[in-house]
Amino acid sequence: MMSSRLVEIPVSVTPTDAIRAIREIGEHNNWKMRRLEEAKMVNRWAIVMPISKMARVLGITVEDGEAKGFSMRVWSHTPGSAGKITKVSFEIPIEIDGEIWIKILNQWVSRFERCPWKWSFGERSMIGYFQPEFYKSRSQLKKEGIDITKWDMKSDF
């Protein structure tokens, strides 16, 4: 069994866009991949008490290639009364942690039409303007090696 670490990041992109981006990277690098469909328990706050419900989780795991053992899971849930937050969870094997992981993450971030760590004023207002997920997104991506001060959409790998 491989040793790995788990990184969970809230993002402003949709779950299907997040999965599509990692699938395109895998296809470009000729990785053998397998699709995952799971469920995850999430909490939603209704006035003063949490309500638990199941969220559908989409994922991809790499079975062969440079990133063998790498997997990504993504789900979306409503933390308050309205609006959805997408969360992405990366399982990074120790063997690819470092330069390979930073390369994969930079390619993944560059595949989106919008900045994955920024929400519009309307989105933030609907979800809850002071939700901690907005700050966590920026800080987690910065900690993982993404330059959050600038963002360029790049179509090439």
Secondary structure by P-SEA (a helix, b strand, c coil): cccbbbbbbbbcccaaaaaaaaaaaaaaaccbbbbbbbbbbbbbbcccbbbbbbbbbbbccccccccccbbbbbbccccccbbbbbbbbbbcccccccaaaaaaaaaaaaccccccccccaaaaaaaccccaaaaaaaaaaaaaccccccccccccc
